[in-house]
Amino acid sequence: MTERSFSWIVDQRNAWSNRIGSLGRNIDGFFGGKEAELSANGSFMKVGLFGVWRKEEGIDPEPRFKFRLDLPYTQDRFKLVIENDPDETKTLAEKNRNRVLKENETTNTTSTGFFRLIAALKEWKLKGDLGIKLEIPLDPFARAKAEKEWALSDTWAFRVDESIYYYHSDGWGHTSAFYFENAISDHWFFRSKSEAQWVDNRDGWEFAEVLSLSQKIDEKRAMNHQLGWLGESRPNPRTSAYFINTTYRQRLYSDWLFLESTPELLFPRDDNFKPNPSLTLGIEMIFSE
């Protein structure tokens, strides 16, 4: 790629980032007041061009797209969010096997009034959202989240995340997650996660147990190693799959262009737990101000 071509890509990326930020401010100003139009905005769009190689299927394209409008003033009044790919609509396999090194993709919502009072009394962090999932037709949703963390030692912590939600397309759902985490050093971080999820339109409960070890190589590169178990409650409690993977992520340019690769071995029940190797490789571009 020539320097002139890359400069054009940078200019287009910056222009679209400004448009997305302006869109978030304008919508926030409409609902939340004029002051919102002058405030910083955390709206973003992520576009990924990925390919996945599997032993039996060859190479398949896997485009990734995530969009969210940050509406801090509107959230403070109405707790309204707009996004296209909320985690609640994914299976536990999708949430735990994909995007293991991505930074937090949602802006923090501020709960008001009663939620703040209860959080102060009970020492739980509580959030409540009304939202719209961007798809055709639009999919309205409501969700409430509660989180609490306990320090077990100087390096160990235990955390509980509880959420209940309603999507017009999927119905009611509930997720519980329990974390044991250890900041081993400035470059290593260990996490054990136990998670259960129930969604109205799916068949029973899903379960996940995932051990992960994250490694910060330097300011541009990081890796995450995972060993996981997936289970289900129907037709009877049983194992649905095991997996082991390693994700390597490198910043290629500034803070918005990344290279990512994930080799994985999946041992699914529907293939008699035989190893199914795969390799995911791609580039991700982030549009944000």
ROGU-314068 format. One record per residue (C-alpha): residue number from 1; x, y, z. Coordinates in steps of 0.2 Angstrom, whole numbers, m for minus. Layout:
<keros>
  resi     c1     c2     c3
   NUM      X      Y      Z
...
</keros>
This chain:
<keros>
  resi     c1     c2     c3
     1      0      0      0
     2      7     17     m5
     3      9     31      8
     4     m4     41     m2
     5    m17     27     m2
     6    m14     25     17
     7    m16     44     20
     8    m33     43     11
     9    m38     29     22
    10    m33     38     38
    11    m43     54     32
    12    m58     44     28
    13    m58     35     45
    14    m56     52     54
    15    m70     59     44
    16    m82     45     48
    17    m77     45     66
    18    m82     64     67
    19    m99     60     59
    20   m102     46     71
    21    m98     57     86
    22   m108     71     79
    23   m123     59     76
    24   m122     54     95
    25   m121     72    101
    26   m136     77     90
    27   m147     63     96
    28   m142     66    114
    29   m145     85    112
    30   m163     81    105
    31   m167     70    120
    32   m156     77    134
    33   m154     96    130
    34   m142    108    121
    35   m128    105    132
    36   m126     87    126
    37   m121     94    109
    38   m106    102    116
    39   m100     87    126
    40    m88     73    122
    41    m96     58    115
    42    m91     40    116
    43   m101     33    101
    44    m91     21     91
    45    m92      9     76
    46    m80     m6     74
    47    m78    m15     57
    48    m68    m31     56
    49    m63    m41     40
    50    m59    m58     46
    51    m57    m75     39
    52    m60    m92     48
    53    m51   m108     42
    54    m59   m124     48
    55    m52   m142     43
    56    m68   m148     35
    57    m75   m132     28
    58    m60   m122     22
    59    m59   m103     23
    60    m75    m93     27
    61    m76    m74     28
    62    m82    m68     45
    63    m86    m49     44
    64    m89    m41     61
    65    m98    m25     64
    66   m103    m17     80
    67   m111      0     82
    68   m116     10     98
    69   m122     28    100
    70   m116     35    117
    71   m130     46    124
    72   m124     51    142
    73   m137     65    144
    74   m151     55    138
    75   m146     40    148
    76   m146     51    164
    77   m164     56    160
    78   m171     41    152
    79   m158     27    152
    80   m159     25    133
    81   m146     16    123
    82   m144     12    105
    83   m133     m2     98
    84   m133    m16     86
    85   m125    m31     94
    86   m129    m32    113
    87   m121    m47    122
    88   m137    m52    129
    89   m143    m59    112
    90   m128    m70    110
    91   m126    m88    116
    92   m112    m92    130
    93   m102   m100    117
    94   m102    m85    106
    95    m98    m73    121
    96    m84    m84    128
    97    m75    m90    112
    98    m76    m74    102
    99    m68    m57    104
   100    m58    m62    120
   101    m45    m47    119
   102    m57    m33    115
   103    m58    m18    126
   104    m75    m14    135
   105    m87    m10    121
   106   m100     m2    130
   107   m100     15    138
   108   m105     16    157
   109   m123     20    159
   110   m128     30    175
   111   m143     24    184
   112   m154     38    192
   113   m164     41    208
   114   m169     25    216
   115   m155     14    209
   116   m142     26    216
   117   m150     26    233
   118   m151      7    233
   119   m133      5    227
   120   m126     17    241
   121   m136      7    254
   122   m131    m11    248
   123   m114     m7    240
   124   m120    m15    224
   125   m117     m6    207
   126   m133     m5    198
   127   m138      0    181
   128   m154      1    171
   129   m156      3    152
   130   m170      6    140
   131   m163      3    122
   132   m166     m1    104
   133   m156    m14     95
   134   m152     m8     77
   135   m159    m21     65
   136   m174    m23     54
   137   m187    m22     62
   138   m180    m12     77
   139   m179    m22     92
   140   m183    m13    108
   141   m176    m20    125
   142   m175    m16    143
   143   m161    m23    155
   144   m155    m21    173
   145   m138    m26    179
   146   m131    m28    197
   147   m112    m30    201
   148   m102    m32    217
   149    m84    m35    220
   150    m75    m41    235
   151    m56    m40    238
   152    m50    m57    245
   153    m32    m51    246
   154    m19    m39    239
   155    m21    m48    222
   156    m36    m59    222
   157    m54    m52    220
   158    m71    m61    218
   159    m85    m52    208
   160   m103    m56    205
   161   m113    m50    189
   162   m131    m52    188
   163   m142    m46    174
   164   m160    m48    169
   165   m167    m42    152
   166   m181    m42    140
   167   m179    m41    121
   168   m195    m40    110
   169   m188    m53     98
   170   m181    m65    111
   171   m192    m62    126
   172   m185    m63    144
   173   m168    m68    149
   174   m156    m69    164
   175   m137    m71    166
   176   m127    m74    182
   177   m108    m74    181
   178    m95    m77    195
   179    m77    m72    193
   180    m61    m75    203
   181    m47    m64    197
   182    m29    m62    201
   183    m18    m48    195
   184     m2    m58    195
   185      9    m44    189
   186      9    m29    178
   187     10    m41    163
   188     m1    m56    168
   189    m19    m57    174
   190    m29    m73    178
   191    m47    m75    178
   192    m59    m89    182
   193    m77    m87    176
   194    m93    m97    180
   195   m108    m92    170
   196   m126    m97    167
   197   m138    m90    155
   198   m157    m93    152
   199   m166    m85    137
   200   m185    m87    135
   201   m184    m92    116
   202   m170   m105    119
   203   m171   m122    125
   204   m166   m122    144
   205   m150   m116    152
   206   m133   m113    145
   207   m117   m115    156
   208    m99   m110    154
   209    m83   m112    164
   210    m68   m103    157
   211    m51   m101    163
   212    m41    m87    155
   213    m23    m80    157
   214    m20    m63    149
   215     m2    m57    144
   216      3    m40    140
   217     18    m41    129
   218     21    m23    127
   219     11     m7    123
   220      6    m13    106
   221      4    m32    108
   222     m6    m43    120
   223    m11    m62    121
   224    m25    m71    130
   225    m25    m90    133
   226    m42    m98    136
   227    m47   m116    142
   228    m66   m118    142
   229    m81   m130    146
   230    m98   m127    139
   231   m114   m136    145
   232   m133   m136    143
   233   m148   m142    153
   234   m158   m149    139
   235   m163   m163    135
   236   m153   m167    151
   237   m138   m158    160
   238   m123   m162    149
   239   m107   m156    141
   240   m109   m148    124
   241    m91   m144    120
   242    m74   m140    127
   243    m62   m127    119
   244    m44   m121    120
   245    m38   m105    111
   246    m25    m92    111
   247    m29    m74    104
   248    m15    m63     99
   249    m19    m44     96
   250     m7    m31     89
   251    m10    m12     87
   252     m5     m8     69
   253     m8     10     69
   254    m13     23     82
   255    m27     17     93
   256    m39     12     80
   257    m31     m1     68
   258    m28    m19     75
   259    m22    m36     69
   260    m30    m51     78
   261    m27    m70     76
   262    m35    m84     86
   263    m30   m103     83
   264    m42   m114     92
   265    m46   m132     96
   266    m65   m136     98
   267    m71   m152    105
   268    m90   m152    101
   269   m103   m165    107
   270   m111   m167     90
   271    m94   m173     83
   272    m91   m185     97
   273    m79   m173    105
   274    m66   m175     91
   275    m54   m160     90
   276    m60   m147     77
   277    m45   m135     73
   278    m48   m118     67
   279    m39   m102     64
   280    m46    m85     64
   281    m36    m70     56
   282    m41    m52     52
   283    m40    m34     54
   284    m51    m22     64
   285    m54     m4     62
   286    m62      7     76
   287    m71     23     72
   288    m73     35     86
   289    m68     52     91
</keros>
